Amino acid sequence: MIIAVMGNFGVGKTHWIKQQIKENNEDSYYFSPQTQTFPIDGAFLQSFFPDLSITDVESPTELLNLAQKNDIYLEIPEYLDLKAILPLLLALNCQKIVLVSKDENQEKWQGLVDKIIVNQEVIIKDNLNSFSNLQIHRAGLTQEVVDFASLETFWQELTQGAYGDILRAKGIFDIMDGQCVYGEYLHNSYNHEFYPLNIPLSTEGRPTHFSGLEIIGCNLEKQAIADTLGDFCLEDSAVYFYQQQVKESLGEFQLR
């Protein structure tokens, strides 16, 4: 079966998919069109389900072949034109699900999807449903290790408007103690504390798995964001120093 999941930014598409994979406990595939170069949601899901297959197959025939034996979760990015993606969804004969916030107008989805799910936990105003006036900024951070205290300060400043009007932010970051952490923010709804993902500690060299930051908002000061991120990315010598500390701590723990 192919399940296409749609909805606005921050409405909980990826978290809904995560819950379905957990409940079904079957081999699954995940595909999100036009995200191959910045696979933040796929990386997030794979940290919980290491056996989850991330596919970049875009041919309807190939997707249908995969779906004969596996569930495929097709997450549609909010910035894709719905009219442009509908022919693909029709060709796939998939189940079409949309997540909406409790205050969101559902009319545009009537007749287009098979099921509308209301997320009571988020608030997204109707005037934010259009991407015409919004900016998306992505910062790839793969192989970068950041100072966690500085990251927390930056995140607080970011979500309080120091770099523009931020509506949505989410990021995967490698920090100096070897952990990989995740943070997300939605204006007027949530600003969760960073929490570690289920990814092995990085104790040798620079991490090679995906990390990065995605921001949606208005009047974004992109250069200032990039400069600040660069300020607290660690040099090789600092990465090595902290990794030695982690290995020493792990060695002491194992001796107890």
Secondary structure, DSSP 8 states (H G I E B T S, - for coil): -EEEEEE-TTSSHHHHHHHHHHHH-S-EEEE-TT-TTS-HHHHHHHHH-TT-EE-----HHHHHHHHTTSEEEEE--TTS-HHHHHHHHHHHT-EEEEEEETTS--GGGTTT-SEEEEETT----GGGS--TT-EEEEEE-TT--B-HHHHHHHHHHHHTTTTSEEEEEEEEEEBTTS-EEEEEEETTTEE---EE-S-----SSS--S--EEEEEEES--HHHHHHHHHHTB--HHHHHHHHHHHHHHHHHHHH-
